[in-house]
Each structure stands twice: as structure tokens, then as C-alpha cells.
Amino acid sequence: MHATLALLQPSSFPGIQRRKLEVLQVNLGYKCNQACIHCHVNAGPTRSEMMDAETADQVLAFLAASRVARLDLTGGAPELNPQFRRLVREARILGVEVADRCNLTVLEQPGQEDLAEFLAEHRVEVIASLPCYLEENVDRQRGKGVFEASIRVLQRLNALGYGMPGSPLVLNLVYNPQGPQLPPLQEALERAYREHLGERFGIRFNRLFVLANMPIQRFGSLLVSKGQFAQYMALLRRAHRDANLEHVMCRSLLSVDWRGFVYDCDFNQMLGLGLKLNGHGRVHLKDLLSRDLQGNPIVVADHCFGCTAGQGSSCGGALQGS
């Protein structure tokens, strides 16, 4: 694995500050039943990092104290963590919206046979990764048979009401490019997804989120090994738009790793760039129970251009319409 942090610093990325906290994004661990080439987490079946019960308790305590409106659960495959269902239940009792960043195929893993029904029962928003609507492209990026399994799971979610008109069960899909290029315009690609998935498989969904690939971890290492890292970074810098700085997710999101340490975003988490508080790093979630982070400077490096290039990119998709 080629390290990329040294290639991303120092940076000319503009300085930005945090606003009111709206989303707590929690990484429950790096274990995953897939090992995708675009993965910025370097997740996979052999990873053993998993959030424990004590840290999950600290997440719930923070939700109760901060009154954050939304809990965004990610991984790895967050559903593989034994704390996943408890966090969902307790967060919903607190009145917090919950989103599950799901790779779809995890719903067919042993022990997860009732997962779809659990998500529906607690009205968890499913944000499902489907990096293309063509089988060949998905299997190339995620492994043979992944597309077919993903279609089965999407049909199962639809049968429960997910993504259907008038249903409170929200199903959003996520697209990533195949290689070192900017994603296409989100609105146009969403129409293509709807047409292809609807006509061929009868699948319905709410929105498509288009995300840029970040030059870190597995994807960043792949760029380095192919001699494409500098070229990709040049593309991101050229496509930077200052207007996107107003809407980047790190202004209102706090990222928590499986040990409870906090970061300005999930990408900084993967680079080990901790949130800076009064000039100090290595801040833990339990230390923020009574802290207001508004105005706190956000830690930046050159990978941040991945969020401001072109139409912009965030956990909620493009920052600007076409």
C-alpha cells in the first residue's frame, strides 16, 4: 500500500471553518465483506478494527447531549458490527434520524437474513453503493457476482417499500467513477440509472449520489502505482470551484472512528488527520460533550480538492446542480 499523506501536504486548499453540527458520522469499523478498488477506507474481509460497546455508549451519550439531528453509520460494512442494531434502536428512541451506508451484498451474509426488515422497522435511510448500472462495470470494481446480488437486494428493499412513491422508507444509491476522472453530472446520470434499473429490473429509488474518488488509501495507492497520482491531483485542482466551499460536508459533519476519536470528515479519518481543538489533535468524542465547535478551523490537505472539483462531492452527492 502506497501512503499518500506526504503527497497531499503542504496544501494550497483554502482555509475553512466549522458551522453548526448537524450530522454525526460514525465509522463502526473497517471489516467488510467486499474489497472495492475505489475504497477510501481500505476496508475488506481481513480487517479486524471494530467499535466496542463502551465506545458505542459514548456515541449515544453524545447524541443525547448534543441533540444532533442525524446519525450516519458507515464502515467497512457497518452492519457487521454487533453494536450496529443497538445504535440504531437507541438513536431512534432519541428521535435521531439514522442513515446506513450499505454495500447491499451484506444483506445476504450469514446472520443478516432479517437485516432488511430491521432497517425498515426502524425507518433507517439506506444509502446503497452501486457504482454503475452495468453489470460488467460493477463486477470489475467490486468483484464477480456483486451486481447480481445487489439487484436482488434492491428488489427486496423495494418490496418492503424502500424507494417507492409515498413511502417513508428512503433508498438512495451511490455512484463512483471507475478511474481517475471526475464523475458525470449527477442529474443526468440519475436519469440514466432510473431508466436502466427501472426498465430491466423494476427497481425504484429516491436519489442518486455522485461521489468523486478520493486520492487516499486503496484508490490513492492505485494511482501511485500506475503513475497517475500527480495527474489526478492536477485535474482536481483545475476543476476547483470556490462556490463549493460554502457547501462542503465538513462544515456541519463530525466524523468518529471505531475508537471514538474525531475528525472533520471521513477522508481525514483515513489519513489520520484528527480534528484540531485549541491547537491540539487526538480529540476523543467523550471530550466534546459540552463543546461548541462552531468556528473551529477545519484540517485541510490537497485531497480536499476532491470535494470542491466540478459539481462538488460530499456524502450527500453533488454540491451543485447542472
ROKOL-392898 format. One record per residue (C-alpha): residue number from 1; x, y, z. Coordinates in Angstrom, 3 decimals. Layout:
+-----+----------+----------+----------+
:  nr :       c1 :       c2 :       c3 :
+-----+----------+----------+----------+
: NUM :        X :        Y :        Z :
...
+-----+----------+----------+----------+
This chain:
+-----+----------+----------+----------+
:  nr :       c1 :       c2 :       c3 :
+-----+----------+----------+----------+
:   1 :    0.000 :    0.000 :    0.000 :
:   2 :    1.457 :    3.353 :   -1.034 :
:   3 :    0.999 :    6.124 :    1.555 :
:   4 :   -0.391 :    9.346 :    0.081 :
:   5 :   -0.471 :   11.810 :    3.008 :
:   6 :    3.019 :   13.123 :    2.250 :
:   7 :    1.882 :   13.803 :   -1.317 :
:   8 :   -1.071 :   15.868 :   -0.087 :
:   9 :    0.842 :   18.244 :    2.173 :
:  10 :    1.598 :   21.132 :    2.257 :
:  11 :   -1.578 :   22.285 :    0.580 :
:  12 :   -2.912 :   25.403 :   -1.120 :
:  13 :   -6.503 :   24.481 :   -0.268 :
:  14 :   -8.396 :   27.495 :    1.195 :
:  15 :   -8.890 :   27.694 :    4.948 :
:  16 :  -12.457 :   26.976 :    6.113 :
:  17 :  -14.252 :   26.821 :    9.469 :
:  18 :  -16.923 :   24.655 :   11.017 :
:  19 :  -20.565 :   25.681 :   11.346 :
:  20 :  -23.383 :   24.251 :   13.472 :
:  21 :  -23.059 :   20.488 :   13.859 :
:  22 :  -25.890 :   18.640 :   12.103 :
:  23 :  -24.551 :   15.147 :   11.313 :
:  24 :  -22.559 :   12.683 :   13.388 :
:  25 :  -20.923 :   10.203 :   11.023 :
:  26 :  -19.671 :    7.130 :   12.853 :
:  27 :  -17.361 :    4.522 :   11.339 :
:  28 :  -18.153 :    1.259 :   13.121 :
:  29 :  -15.070 :   -0.493 :   11.797 :
:  30 :  -13.155 :   -1.413 :    8.678 :
:  31 :  -14.344 :   -5.016 :    8.314 :
:  32 :  -16.299 :   -5.524 :    5.099 :
:  33 :  -17.460 :   -8.468 :    3.005 :
:  34 :  -16.138 :   -6.653 :   -0.098 :
:  35 :  -12.790 :   -5.096 :   -1.070 :
:  36 :  -13.574 :   -2.476 :   -3.729 :
:  37 :  -10.747 :   -0.861 :   -5.690 :
:  38 :  -12.141 :    2.658 :   -5.151 :
:  39 :  -12.484 :    2.209 :   -1.368 :
:  40 :  -11.002 :    5.148 :    0.524 :
:  41 :  -11.202 :    3.152 :    3.762 :
:  42 :   -9.159 :    0.173 :    2.552 :
:  43 :  -11.902 :   -1.982 :    4.058 :
:  44 :  -12.116 :   -5.707 :    3.494 :
:  45 :  -12.826 :   -9.145 :    4.972 :
:  46 :   -9.479 :   -9.355 :    6.777 :
:  47 :   -9.787 :   -6.067 :    8.687 :
:  48 :  -10.409 :   -6.548 :   12.402 :
:  49 :  -10.956 :   -2.978 :   13.669 :
:  50 :  -14.434 :   -2.823 :   15.222 :
:  51 :  -16.110 :   -0.350 :   17.596 :
:  52 :  -16.778 :   -1.856 :   21.024 :
:  53 :  -19.770 :   -1.450 :   23.342 :
:  54 :  -18.125 :    1.215 :   25.526 :
:  55 :  -17.406 :    3.454 :   22.552 :
:  56 :  -20.927 :    2.883 :   21.235 :
:  57 :  -22.206 :    4.083 :   24.636 :
:  58 :  -20.140 :    7.260 :   24.173 :
:  59 :  -21.711 :    7.810 :   20.756 :
:  60 :  -25.188 :    7.556 :   22.279 :
:  61 :  -24.226 :    9.894 :   25.130 :
:  62 :  -23.009 :   12.448 :   22.608 :
:  63 :  -26.224 :   12.180 :   20.602 :
:  64 :  -28.280 :   12.789 :   23.727 :
:  65 :  -26.166 :   15.736 :   24.880 :
:  66 :  -25.646 :   17.443 :   21.536 :
:  67 :  -29.117 :   16.943 :   20.038 :
:  68 :  -27.555 :   16.241 :   16.660 :
:  69 :  -30.363 :   15.503 :   14.208 :
:  70 :  -28.740 :   12.753 :   12.147 :
:  71 :  -26.573 :    9.688 :   12.767 :
:  72 :  -24.735 :    8.440 :    9.666 :
:  73 :  -23.393 :    4.900 :   10.138 :
:  74 :  -20.569 :    3.764 :    7.902 :
:  75 :  -17.660 :    1.333 :    7.696 :
:  76 :  -16.469 :   -1.103 :    6.233 :
:  77 :  -19.831 :   -2.701 :    6.329 :
:  78 :  -21.295 :   -1.114 :    9.491 :
:  79 :  -23.951 :   -3.830 :    9.778 :
:  80 :  -21.245 :   -6.417 :   10.583 :
:  81 :  -20.528 :   -4.684 :   13.894 :
:  82 :  -22.504 :   -6.221 :   16.810 :
:  83 :  -23.218 :   -2.669 :   18.066 :
:  84 :  -24.962 :   -1.619 :   14.838 :
:  85 :  -28.506 :   -2.603 :   15.753 :
:  86 :  -28.262 :   -1.236 :   19.286 :
:  87 :  -27.053 :    2.115 :   17.966 :
:  88 :  -29.945 :    2.212 :   15.506 :
:  89 :  -32.556 :    1.373 :   18.143 :
:  90 :  -31.263 :    3.809 :   20.774 :
:  91 :  -30.733 :    6.640 :   18.298 :
:  92 :  -34.287 :    6.292 :   17.006 :
:  93 :  -35.604 :    6.374 :   20.591 :
:  94 :  -33.765 :    9.702 :   20.948 :
:  95 :  -35.560 :   10.951 :   17.842 :
:  96 :  -32.392 :   10.983 :   15.734 :
:  97 :  -32.576 :   10.204 :   12.019 :
:  98 :  -30.369 :    7.246 :   11.086 :
:  99 :  -28.685 :    6.503 :    7.755 :
: 100 :  -26.959 :    3.244 :    6.897 :
: 101 :  -24.204 :    3.362 :    4.250 :
: 102 :  -24.763 :   -0.105 :    2.886 :
: 103 :  -22.918 :   -2.113 :    0.231 :
: 104 :  -26.148 :   -4.105 :   -0.407 :
: 105 :  -24.495 :   -7.541 :   -0.566 :
: 106 :  -24.073 :   -7.540 :    3.218 :
: 107 :  -27.815 :   -8.250 :    3.433 :
: 108 :  -27.085 :  -11.717 :    2.034 :
: 109 :  -24.348 :  -12.509 :    4.545 :
: 110 :  -24.936 :  -15.249 :    7.146 :
: 111 :  -26.638 :  -13.793 :   10.205 :
: 112 :  -28.078 :  -10.829 :    8.286 :
: 113 :  -31.138 :  -12.565 :    6.877 :
: 114 :  -33.515 :  -10.219 :    8.765 :
: 115 :  -31.475 :   -7.065 :    8.257 :
: 116 :  -33.720 :   -5.567 :    5.568 :
: 117 :  -36.780 :   -5.937 :    7.807 :
: 118 :  -34.866 :   -4.434 :   10.746 :
: 119 :  -33.908 :   -1.376 :    8.695 :
: 120 :  -37.488 :   -0.923 :    7.519 :
: 121 :  -38.931 :   -1.347 :   11.028 :
: 122 :  -36.751 :    1.497 :   12.342 :
: 123 :  -37.122 :    3.640 :    9.212 :
: 124 :  -33.399 :    3.741 :    8.579 :
: 125 :  -32.416 :    5.578 :    5.402 :
: 126 :  -30.423 :    3.203 :    3.200 :
: 127 :  -27.588 :    4.793 :    1.219 :
: 128 :  -26.567 :    1.966 :   -1.069 :
: 129 :  -23.377 :    1.804 :   -3.072 :
: 130 :  -23.963 :    0.815 :   -6.693 :
: 131 :  -21.057 :    2.312 :   -8.670 :
: 132 :  -22.675 :    1.704 :  -12.055 :
: 133 :  -25.914 :    0.368 :  -13.549 :
: 134 :  -23.998 :   -2.021 :  -15.820 :
: 135 :  -23.064 :   -5.484 :  -14.532 :
: 136 :  -19.628 :   -5.593 :  -16.154 :
: 137 :  -18.509 :   -2.316 :  -14.606 :
: 138 :  -19.775 :   -3.150 :  -11.117 :
: 139 :  -18.175 :   -6.594 :  -11.052 :
: 140 :  -14.903 :   -5.162 :  -12.312 :
: 141 :  -14.850 :   -2.637 :   -9.499 :
: 142 :  -16.330 :   -4.743 :   -6.683 :
: 143 :  -15.936 :   -8.422 :   -7.577 :
: 144 :  -17.667 :  -11.064 :   -9.675 :
: 145 :  -21.319 :  -11.586 :   -8.848 :
: 146 :  -21.686 :   -8.347 :   -6.853 :
: 147 :  -24.001 :   -6.717 :   -9.384 :
: 148 :  -26.402 :   -9.656 :   -9.477 :
: 149 :  -26.511 :   -9.831 :   -5.681 :
: 150 :  -27.015 :   -6.064 :   -5.450 :
: 151 :  -30.004 :   -6.232 :   -7.793 :
: 152 :  -31.593 :   -8.979 :   -5.683 :
: 153 :  -31.183 :   -6.885 :   -2.538 :
: 154 :  -32.550 :   -3.721 :   -4.169 :
: 155 :  -35.621 :   -5.654 :   -5.296 :
: 156 :  -36.051 :   -6.951 :   -1.755 :
: 157 :  -35.810 :   -3.417 :   -0.341 :
: 158 :  -38.346 :   -2.196 :   -2.894 :
: 159 :  -40.711 :   -4.965 :   -1.791 :
: 160 :  -40.529 :   -3.587 :    1.751 :
: 161 :  -41.397 :   -0.110 :    0.492 :
: 162 :  -37.919 :    1.383 :    0.175 :
: 163 :  -37.665 :    3.932 :   -2.631 :
: 164 :  -41.320 :    3.656 :   -3.547 :
: 165 :  -43.527 :    6.720 :   -4.181 :
: 166 :  -45.219 :    7.931 :   -0.994 :
: 167 :  -43.189 :    5.617 :    1.252 :
: 168 :  -41.290 :    6.983 :    4.276 :
: 169 :  -38.527 :    4.442 :    3.586 :
: 170 :  -35.723 :    6.253 :    1.748 :
: 171 :  -33.375 :    4.425 :   -0.606 :
: 172 :  -30.554 :    6.424 :   -2.172 :
: 173 :  -27.870 :    4.996 :   -4.467 :
: 174 :  -24.209 :    5.986 :   -4.693 :
: 175 :  -22.051 :    6.222 :   -7.829 :
: 176 :  -18.252 :    6.321 :   -8.011 :
: 177 :  -16.218 :    6.687 :  -11.229 :
: 178 :  -14.279 :    3.691 :  -12.496 :
: 179 :  -10.943 :    5.524 :  -12.507 :
: 180 :   -9.111 :    8.866 :  -12.181 :
: 181 :  -11.716 :   11.172 :  -13.663 :
: 182 :  -14.433 :   13.446 :  -12.347 :
: 183 :  -17.910 :   11.928 :  -12.093 :
: 184 :  -20.522 :   12.946 :  -14.677 :
: 185 :  -23.278 :   15.416 :  -13.839 :
: 186 :  -25.450 :   13.942 :  -11.106 :
: 187 :  -28.863 :   14.838 :  -12.556 :
: 188 :  -28.163 :   13.310 :  -15.968 :
: 189 :  -26.661 :   10.152 :  -14.500 :
: 190 :  -29.595 :    9.769 :  -12.109 :
: 191 :  -31.964 :    9.753 :  -15.090 :
: 192 :  -29.873 :    7.045 :  -16.754 :
: 193 :  -29.909 :    4.943 :  -13.550 :
: 194 :  -33.683 :    5.279 :  -13.250 :
: 195 :  -34.257 :    4.305 :  -16.850 :
: 196 :  -31.926 :    1.312 :  -16.901 :
: 197 :  -32.684 :   -0.123 :  -13.448 :
: 198 :  -36.402 :    0.540 :  -13.811 :
: 199 :  -36.830 :   -0.977 :  -17.252 :
: 200 :  -34.595 :   -4.001 :  -16.762 :
: 201 :  -35.189 :   -4.866 :  -13.112 :
: 202 :  -38.204 :   -2.848 :  -11.940 :
: 203 :  -36.072 :   -1.077 :   -9.333 :
: 204 :  -37.132 :    2.244 :   -7.783 :
: 205 :  -35.019 :    4.595 :   -5.661 :
: 206 :  -35.184 :    8.154 :   -4.312 :
: 207 :  -31.916 :    9.823 :   -5.306 :
: 208 :  -28.532 :    9.059 :   -6.819 :
: 209 :  -25.495 :   10.490 :   -5.017 :
: 210 :  -22.500 :   11.071 :   -7.292 :
: 211 :  -19.163 :   10.978 :   -5.428 :
: 212 :  -15.650 :   11.693 :   -6.638 :
: 213 :  -12.927 :    9.158 :   -5.885 :
: 214 :  -10.537 :   10.430 :   -3.237 :
: 215 :   -6.754 :   10.104 :   -3.753 :
: 216 :   -6.197 :    8.261 :   -0.464 :
: 217 :   -5.917 :    4.709 :    0.847 :
: 218 :   -6.619 :    1.951 :   -1.729 :
: 219 :   -7.564 :    4.259 :   -4.615 :
: 220 :   -4.713 :    6.661 :   -3.888 :
: 221 :   -2.250 :    3.779 :   -3.731 :
: 222 :   -3.525 :    2.505 :   -7.078 :
: 223 :   -2.917 :    5.937 :   -8.622 :
: 224 :    0.626 :    5.990 :   -7.274 :
: 225 :    1.404 :    2.506 :   -8.582 :
: 226 :    0.140 :    3.473 :  -12.052 :
: 227 :    1.963 :    6.808 :  -12.095 :
: 228 :   -1.351 :    8.692 :  -12.235 :
: 229 :   -1.392 :   10.408 :   -8.841 :
: 230 :    0.033 :   13.775 :   -9.906 :
: 231 :   -2.178 :   13.851 :  -12.996 :
: 232 :   -5.329 :   13.188 :  -10.977 :
: 233 :   -4.437 :   15.832 :   -8.398 :
: 234 :   -3.834 :   18.343 :  -11.203 :
: 235 :   -7.311 :   17.541 :  -12.543 :
: 236 :   -8.907 :   18.138 :   -9.138 :
: 237 :   -7.077 :   21.449 :   -8.632 :
: 238 :   -8.005 :   22.746 :  -12.101 :
: 239 :  -11.659 :   21.891 :  -11.518 :
: 240 :  -11.835 :   23.554 :   -8.070 :
: 241 :  -14.768 :   25.936 :   -7.584 :
: 242 :  -14.762 :   28.395 :   -4.705 :
: 243 :  -18.584 :   28.259 :   -4.626 :
: 244 :  -18.387 :   24.657 :   -3.393 :
: 245 :  -16.593 :   25.792 :   -0.236 :
: 246 :  -19.927 :   27.014 :    1.130 :
: 247 :  -21.436 :   23.536 :    0.994 :
: 248 :  -18.672 :   21.023 :    1.808 :
: 249 :  -19.856 :   18.437 :    4.313 :
: 250 :  -17.075 :   19.053 :    6.858 :
: 251 :  -18.672 :   22.352 :    7.853 :
: 252 :  -21.611 :   20.591 :    9.526 :
: 253 :  -20.450 :   16.969 :    9.962 :
: 254 :  -18.264 :   15.333 :   12.589 :
: 255 :  -16.542 :   12.033 :   11.799 :
: 256 :  -15.897 :    9.445 :   14.534 :
: 257 :  -13.621 :    6.430 :   14.131 :
: 258 :  -14.110 :    2.980 :   15.650 :
: 259 :  -12.138 :    4.007 :   18.760 :
: 260 :  -14.126 :    7.206 :   19.316 :
: 261 :  -11.573 :    9.727 :   18.064 :
: 262 :  -12.976 :   12.574 :   15.996 :
: 263 :  -12.125 :   14.148 :   12.641 :
: 264 :  -13.541 :   16.842 :   10.393 :
: 265 :  -14.545 :   14.235 :    7.799 :
: 266 :  -14.246 :   10.554 :    6.947 :
: 267 :  -11.432 :   11.248 :    4.478 :
: 268 :   -9.346 :   12.984 :    7.155 :
: 269 :  -10.029 :    9.989 :    9.376 :
: 270 :   -8.447 :    7.675 :    6.834 :
: 271 :   -5.384 :    9.933 :    6.641 :
: 272 :   -5.065 :   10.210 :   10.428 :
: 273 :   -5.695 :   13.980 :   10.333 :
: 274 :   -7.546 :   14.462 :   13.611 :
: 275 :   -9.786 :   17.381 :   14.475 :
: 276 :   -7.770 :   20.235 :   15.982 :
: 277 :   -9.170 :   21.763 :   19.148 :
: 278 :   -7.267 :   24.721 :   20.640 :
: 279 :   -4.286 :   23.691 :   18.545 :
: 280 :   -4.275 :   20.099 :   19.781 :
: 281 :   -5.123 :   16.924 :   17.872 :
: 282 :   -6.219 :   13.467 :   19.004 :
: 283 :   -9.573 :   14.617 :   20.345 :
: 284 :  -11.997 :   11.972 :   21.629 :
: 285 :  -15.785 :   12.144 :   21.353 :
: 286 :  -16.218 :   11.994 :   25.126 :
: 287 :  -14.214 :   15.247 :   25.379 :
: 288 :  -16.775 :   17.114 :   23.241 :
: 289 :  -19.953 :   16.575 :   25.267 :
: 290 :  -20.116 :   20.243 :   26.283 :
: 291 :  -18.155 :   21.820 :   23.431 :
: 292 :  -19.449 :   24.023 :   20.636 :
: 293 :  -17.276 :   23.522 :   17.556 :
: 294 :  -18.694 :   26.414 :   15.522 :
: 295 :  -15.852 :   28.498 :   14.115 :
: 296 :  -13.266 :   25.777 :   14.702 :
: 297 :  -10.776 :   25.612 :   11.796 :
: 298 :  -11.085 :   22.527 :    9.593 :
: 299 :   -7.952 :   20.488 :    8.907 :
: 300 :   -7.301 :   20.532 :    5.155 :
: 301 :   -4.868 :   18.984 :    2.661 :
: 302 :   -4.827 :   18.548 :   -1.112 :
: 303 :   -7.338 :   15.676 :   -1.063 :
: 304 :   -9.956 :   18.314 :   -0.143 :
: 305 :   -9.921 :   19.415 :   -3.792 :
: 306 :  -11.815 :   16.169 :   -4.437 :
: 307 :  -14.824 :   17.713 :   -2.653 :
: 308 :  -14.695 :   21.081 :   -4.459 :
: 309 :  -13.879 :   19.959 :   -8.016 :
: 310 :  -16.529 :   20.447 :  -10.672 :
: 311 :  -20.060 :   19.981 :   -9.328 :
: 312 :  -18.573 :   19.173 :   -5.927 :
: 313 :  -18.758 :   15.943 :   -3.948 :
: 314 :  -19.997 :   15.068 :   -0.492 :
: 315 :  -21.606 :   12.223 :    1.417 :
: 316 :  -24.886 :   13.576 :    0.078 :
: 317 :  -23.706 :   13.665 :   -3.518 :
: 318 :  -23.013 :   16.661 :   -5.742 :
: 319 :  -22.894 :   20.104 :   -4.130 :
: 320 :  -24.189 :   21.930 :   -7.197 :
: 321 :  -26.749 :   21.063 :   -9.844 :
: 322 :  -26.049 :   21.050 :  -13.545 :
+-----+----------+----------+----------+
